[in-house]
Amino acid sequence: RFVEWYSFDRTNAKPDFNTIWGTELYNHTTSTMSFNDENVNLAKKANMTAKVNELRKMLHAGWRAAMTPQ
């Protein structure tokens, strides 16, 4: 699960992607779920930098960009 917290412009109803308040990344793909899967934030780990950047790009593109064309 990937979550980023941004400043939000209420006038334009848009996030300010340049002002990140926090980033969270949790692994929910392990075959054996454990308590730590939801409680250990992986976003700051060096080996997760590429994954965070990939997910951030998808988030910024918006949910419509993630949809399968019909």
OpenMM code with the backbone's topology and positions (N, CA, C; nanometers):
from openmm import Vec3, app, unit

residues = "ARG PHE VAL GLU TRP TYR SER PHE ASP ARG THR ASN ALA LYS PRO ASP PHE ASN THR ILE TRP GLY THR GLU LEU TYR ASN HIS THR THR SER THR MET SER PHE ASN ASP GLU ASN VAL ASN LEU ALA LYS LYS ALA ASN MET THR ALA LYS VAL ASN GLU LEU ARG LYS MET LEU HIS ALA GLY TRP ARG ALA ALA MET THR PRO GLN".split()
positions = [
    Vec3(0.0853, -0.1161, 0.0000),
    Vec3(0.0000, 0.0000, 0.0000),
    Vec3(0.0892, 0.1215, 0.0000),
    Vec3(0.0608, 0.2148, -0.0908),
    Vec3(0.1390, 0.3376, -0.1031),
    Vec3(0.0485, 0.4570, -0.0758),
    Vec3(0.0952, 0.5445, 0.0117),
    Vec3(0.0207, 0.6659, 0.0458),
    Vec3(0.1183, 0.7810, 0.0530),
    Vec3(0.0798, 0.8948, -0.0035),
    Vec3(0.1573, 1.0171, 0.0182),
    Vec3(0.0621, 1.1265, 0.0641),
    Vec3(0.1116, 1.2073, 0.1551),
    Vec3(0.0348, 1.3169, 0.2128),
    Vec3(0.0911, 1.4479, 0.1593),
    Vec3(0.0028, 1.5277, 0.0997),
    Vec3(0.0435, 1.6529, 0.0374),
    Vec3(-0.0319, 1.7701, 0.0980),
    Vec3(0.0270, 1.8879, 0.0791),
    Vec3(-0.0466, 2.0102, 0.1054),
    Vec3(-0.1598, 2.0151, 0.0028),
    Vec3(-0.2728, 2.0745, 0.0379),
    Vec3(-0.3880, 2.0749, -0.0515),
    Vec3(-0.4392, 2.2168, -0.0690),
    Vec3(-0.4558, 2.2577, -0.1936),
    Vec3(-0.5092, 2.3892, -0.2266),
    Vec3(-0.6612, 2.3789, -0.2338),
    Vec3(-0.7281, 2.4278, -0.1318),
    Vec3(-0.8740, 2.4163, -0.1254),
    Vec3(-0.9441, 2.5047, -0.2289),
    Vec3(-0.8785, 2.6119, -0.2699),
    Vec3(-0.9384, 2.6999, -0.3697),
    Vec3(-0.9512, 2.6301, -0.5041),
    Vec3(-0.8461, 2.5608, -0.5460),
    Vec3(-0.8449, 2.4911, -0.6740),
    Vec3(-0.8793, 2.3424, -0.6619),
    Vec3(-0.8968, 2.2955, -0.5405),
    Vec3(-0.9260, 2.1535, -0.5137),
    Vec3(-0.8211, 2.0620, -0.5765),
    Vec3(-0.6936, 2.0975, -0.5564),
    Vec3(-0.5844, 2.0178, -0.6115),
    Vec3(-0.4729, 2.0024, -0.5081),
    Vec3(-0.4069, 1.8861, -0.5110),
    Vec3(-0.2920, 1.8678, -0.4218),
    Vec3(-0.1722, 1.9458, -0.4734),
    Vec3(-0.0880, 1.9880, -0.3810),
    Vec3(0.0395, 2.0506, -0.4168),
    Vec3(0.1448, 1.9414, -0.4086),
    Vec3(0.1750, 1.8796, -0.5236),
    Vec3(0.2671, 1.7669, -0.5268),
    Vec3(0.4103, 1.8060, -0.4899),
    Vec3(0.4378, 1.9343, -0.4790),
    Vec3(0.5717, 1.9796, -0.4401),
    Vec3(0.5892, 1.9880, -0.2888),
    Vec3(0.4806, 1.9760, -0.2154),
    Vec3(0.4868, 1.9835, -0.0699),
    Vec3(0.4396, 1.8514, -0.0103),
    Vec3(0.5325, 1.7570, 0.0043),
    Vec3(0.5011, 1.6246, 0.0583),
    Vec3(0.5155, 1.6296, 0.2103),
    Vec3(0.4094, 1.5955, 0.2798),
    Vec3(0.4124, 1.5921, 0.4254),
    Vec3(0.4563, 1.4560, 0.4777),
    Vec3(0.4341, 1.3516, 0.3997),
    Vec3(0.4738, 1.2189, 0.4442),
    Vec3(0.4533, 1.1159, 0.3351),
    Vec3(0.5294, 1.0090, 0.3420),
    Vec3(0.5200, 0.8992, 0.2460),
    Vec3(0.5148, 0.7683, 0.3233),
    Vec3(0.4238, 0.6802, 0.2827),
    Vec3(0.4096, 0.5503, 0.3471),
    Vec3(0.4076, 0.4408, 0.2410),
    Vec3(0.4778, 0.3325, 0.2677),
    Vec3(0.4779, 0.2159, 0.1795),
    Vec3(0.4798, 0.0911, 0.2663),
    Vec3(0.3775, 0.0078, 0.2468),
    Vec3(0.3655, -0.1157, 0.3248),
    Vec3(0.3538, -0.2344, 0.2301),
    Vec3(0.4149, -0.3443, 0.2668),
    Vec3(0.4152, -0.4647, 0.1849),
    Vec3(0.2963, -0.5531, 0.2217),
    Vec3(0.2040, -0.5675, 0.1274),
    Vec3(0.0890, -0.6560, 0.1470),
    Vec3(0.0933, -0.7729, 0.0498),
    Vec3(0.2116, -0.8022, -0.0046),
    Vec3(0.2222, -0.9087, -0.1039),
    Vec3(0.2907, -1.0337, -0.0513),
    Vec3(0.3285, -1.0355, 0.0751),
    Vec3(0.3961, -1.1535, 0.1286),
    Vec3(0.2973, -1.2695, 0.1409),
    Vec3(0.3472, -1.3881, 0.1254),
    Vec3(0.2596, -1.5056, 0.1330),
    Vec3(0.2098, -1.5299, 0.2749),
    Vec3(0.2853, -1.4871, 0.3731),
    Vec3(0.2420, -1.4997, 0.5126),
    Vec3(0.2305, -1.3607, 0.5726),
    Vec3(0.1089, -1.3157, 0.5866),
    Vec3(0.0858, -1.1827, 0.6429),
    Vec3(0.1246, -1.1835, 0.7910),
    Vec3(0.1865, -1.0755, 0.8349),
    Vec3(0.2204, -1.0622, 0.9757),
    Vec3(0.1859, -0.9217, 1.0223),
    Vec3(0.1899, -0.9026, 1.1507),
    Vec3(0.1593, -0.7730, 1.2107),
    Vec3(0.2456, -0.6632, 1.1502),
    Vec3(0.3728, -0.6918, 1.1244),
    Vec3(0.4644, -0.5897, 1.0747),
    Vec3(0.4378, -0.5484, 0.9308),
    Vec3(0.3654, -0.6286, 0.8534),
    Vec3(0.3359, -0.5909, 0.7153),
    Vec3(0.2631, -0.4572, 0.7093),
    Vec3(0.1803, -0.4286, 0.8078),
    Vec3(0.1052, -0.3045, 0.8103),
    Vec3(0.1683, -0.1994, 0.9012),
    Vec3(0.2716, -0.2342, 0.9730),
    Vec3(0.3269, -0.1425, 1.0712),
    Vec3(0.4703, -0.0994, 1.0459),
    Vec3(0.5329, -0.1533, 0.9444),
    Vec3(0.6699, -0.1139, 0.9115),
    Vec3(0.6659, -0.0354, 0.7803),
    Vec3(0.6933, 0.0952, 0.7908),
    Vec3(0.6930, 0.1815, 0.6735),
    Vec3(0.8227, 0.1602, 0.5961),
    Vec3(0.8109, 0.1088, 0.4741),
    Vec3(0.9279, 0.0777, 0.3918),
    Vec3(0.9738, 0.1959, 0.3059),
    Vec3(0.8998, 0.3041, 0.3044),
    Vec3(0.9256, 0.4156, 0.2119),
    Vec3(1.0639, 0.4770, 0.2264),
    Vec3(1.1203, 0.4785, 0.3441),
    Vec3(1.2508, 0.5421, 0.3664),
    Vec3(1.3693, 0.4474, 0.3490),
    Vec3(1.3416, 0.3224, 0.3220),
    Vec3(1.4517, 0.2267, 0.3034),
    Vec3(1.5177, 0.2498, 0.1672),
    Vec3(1.6494, 0.2467, 0.1651),
    Vec3(1.7266, 0.2765, 0.0438),
    Vec3(1.6883, 0.1859, -0.0727),
    Vec3(1.6601, 0.0596, -0.0455),
    Vec3(1.6271, -0.0332, -0.1535),
    Vec3(1.4848, -0.0144, -0.2072),
    Vec3(1.4091, 0.0769, -0.1508),
    Vec3(1.2720, 0.1039, -0.1951),
    Vec3(1.2603, 0.2343, -0.2741),
    Vec3(1.3709, 0.3050, -0.2936),
    Vec3(1.3668, 0.4346, -0.3614),
    Vec3(1.3055, 0.4251, -0.5001),
    Vec3(1.3470, 0.3293, -0.5791),
    Vec3(1.2939, 0.3140, -0.7153),
    Vec3(1.1451, 0.2831, -0.7120),
    Vec3(1.1010, 0.1970, -0.6207),
    Vec3(0.9594, 0.1622, -0.6096),
    Vec3(0.8771, 0.2830, -0.5670),
    Vec3(0.9265, 0.3598, -0.4711),
    Vec3(0.8559, 0.4810, -0.4274),
    Vec3(0.8426, 0.5788, -0.5441),
    Vec3(0.9488, 0.5969, -0.6202),
    Vec3(0.9443, 0.6881, -0.7344),
    Vec3(0.8454, 0.6403, -0.8404),
    Vec3(0.8421, 0.5098, -0.8648),
    Vec3(0.7481, 0.4519, -0.9614),
    Vec3(0.6033, 0.4745, -0.9162),
    Vec3(0.5753, 0.4459, -0.7903),
    Vec3(0.4409, 0.4618, -0.7373),
    Vec3(0.4008, 0.6092, -0.7309),
    Vec3(0.4946, 0.6962, -0.6984),
    Vec3(0.4682, 0.8409, -0.6943),
    Vec3(0.4276, 0.8912, -0.8334),
    Vec3(0.4980, 0.8442, -0.9354),
    Vec3(0.4664, 0.8827, -1.0727),
    Vec3(0.3240, 0.8397, -1.1097),
    Vec3(0.2875, 0.7177, -1.0710),
    Vec3(0.1525, 0.6681, -1.0977),
    Vec3(0.0478, 0.7507, -1.0228),
    Vec3(0.0775, 0.7836, -0.8994),
    Vec3(-0.0148, 0.8628, -0.8186),
    Vec3(-0.0370, 0.9998, -0.8815),
    Vec3(0.0703, 1.0628, -0.9248),
    Vec3(0.0597, 1.1954, -0.9857),
    Vec3(-0.0171, 1.1913, -1.1180),
    Vec3(-0.0079, 1.0797, -1.1897),
    Vec3(-0.0794, 1.0666, -1.3174),
    Vec3(-0.2302, 1.0552, -1.2953),
    Vec3(-0.2695, 1.0110, -1.1777),
    Vec3(-0.4113, 1.0023, -1.1451),
    Vec3(-0.4715, 0.8664, -1.1746),
    Vec3(-0.5856, 0.8423, -1.1161),
    Vec3(-0.6493, 0.7108, -1.1281),
    Vec3(-0.6970, 0.6824, -1.2698),
    Vec3(-0.7328, 0.7851, -1.3448),
    Vec3(-0.7791, 0.7609, -1.4833),
    Vec3(-0.6685, 0.7040, -1.5696),
    Vec3(-0.5442, 0.7455, -1.5455),
    Vec3(-0.4315, 0.6948, -1.6227),
    Vec3(-0.4048, 0.5469, -1.5949),
    Vec3(-0.4488, 0.4981, -1.4795),
    Vec3(-0.4267, 0.3588, -1.4408),
    Vec3(-0.5323, 0.2638, -1.4960),
    Vec3(-0.6393, 0.3202, -1.5508),
    Vec3(-0.7486, 0.2365, -1.6014),
    Vec3(-0.7110, 0.1696, -1.7338),
    Vec3(-0.7646, 0.0512, -1.7558),
    Vec3(-0.7456, -0.0190, -1.8820),
    Vec3(-0.8322, 0.0482, -1.9884),
    Vec3(-0.7738, 0.0824, -2.1041),
    Vec3(-0.8559, 0.1435, -2.2112),
    Vec3(-0.9672, 0.0492, -2.2546),
    Vec3(-1.0839, 0.1060, -2.2839),
    Vec3(-1.1965, 0.0218, -2.3251),
    Vec3(-1.2298, 0.0423, -2.4702),
] * unit.nanometer
topology = app.Topology()
chain = topology.addChain("A")
for resn in residues:
    res = topology.addResidue(resn, chain)
    for name in ("N", "CA", "C"):
        topology.addAtom(name, app.Element.getBySymbol(name[0]), res)
